[in-house]
Amino acid sequence: MSLITELPEVFEQFSDARQKGFLTVMELKEQGIPLVGTYCTFMPQEIAMAAGAVVVSLCSTNDETIEEAEKDLPRNLCPLIKSSYGFGKTDKCPYFYFSDLVVGETTCDGKKKMYEYMADFKAVHVMQLPNSATDDASRALWKSEILRLQKHIEERFGQPISETALREAIVLKNRERQATADFYRLGQLNPPALSGADILKVVYGATFRFDKNALIAELNEMTARVKAEWEQGKRLESRPRILITGCPIGGAAEKVVRAIEENGGWVVGYENCTGAKATERNVAEDGDVYDALTDKYLAIGCSCISPNTERLRLLSQMVEEYQADGVVDVILQACHTYAVESLAIKCHVRQQHNIPYMAIETDYSTADIGQLSTRVAAFIEML
């Protein structure tokens, strides 16, 4: 895709990628290509790719199906879990409907139990995630889980995975991560070249582009064009620069970003799973392939890992590189690990970087938009 059109139009095309991708997955199914659905960045996509499968991100980003989910699940459960289960149960997510296999992970107790129920109507494979990321036993467990996933995919799709195919998948996925990271690092430009809303549209929409080579070319071309225009003086006005951290924010993302940018700030970076957590580190392309996958995917700074030193390291790196004036921690209601960890993040941001911090607890509904706007406006005014 050549970027002859205006950039705002290109960003909207990425915003619509999820809906447009519905037809693509149906075409893939008609071609006999296996589809593997996933909810989490811990899932090593290279394993499925090496078996000739396409990995799809499953719907869990709004409250459309939460009411239906609450017929089976507690009302005071995390909205991401209820949304995930609801879309699967109601068949309102074409990506879930067409998936031949869903790969889950034990990132929290709620998701573990959700996968048990989900297995009643969809083939599910759950990876057992260790609680720590630093000791030998945890590394051994995660490596064995990667091998167990490979065996399951080989048996399910009748496709042996060769080391050559796996290394090719690693190289391709690394190229995709690099292209994505190069784009969202445009947020480091000061004054900004893009709003946080436009960055989010592209980064989120890219997960629903299944031709990876075409996606990589498009992201690289877009990044080069934005940089060139910025150097020519096409820049946004200077405002307080906000870094977002916290939960996989899904449906909460747009309203939080909108509240920040409508009240005088710019979102310049995303440390959460939508952004840097998944892409800042590539898989080593030499050495033992399974050790390389283990190292990469166990280095994700999720709050389910204790101690979560990787999140603090990445957050510090991004505060400096993105010249952040403040950090906003987005916590989904009933997400206990991120809620408990907010104290550590607040202390780290204030003591190590001497910049303001604010925690926002929210869900996928629109009920708190007014209150959210008021709180964010006061935070930005303080900056």
PEZISUL-V867809 format. One record per helix or strand. SS is the DSSP state (H for helix, E for strand). FROM is the first residue (numbers start at 1). LEN is the number of residues. If there is no record, write none. Layout:
# PEZISUL-V867809
SS|FROM|LEN, SS|FROM|LEN
This chain:
# PEZISUL-V867809
H|7|9, H|17|14, E|35|4, H|45|6, E|54|4, H|66|4, H|79|12, H|94|5, E|101|5, H|109|10, E|124|4, H|136|22, H|163|26, H|196|13, H|212|20, E|240|7, H|250|13, E|265|6, H|276|4, H|289|9, H|309|13, E|326|7, H|336|18, E|356|7, H|369|14
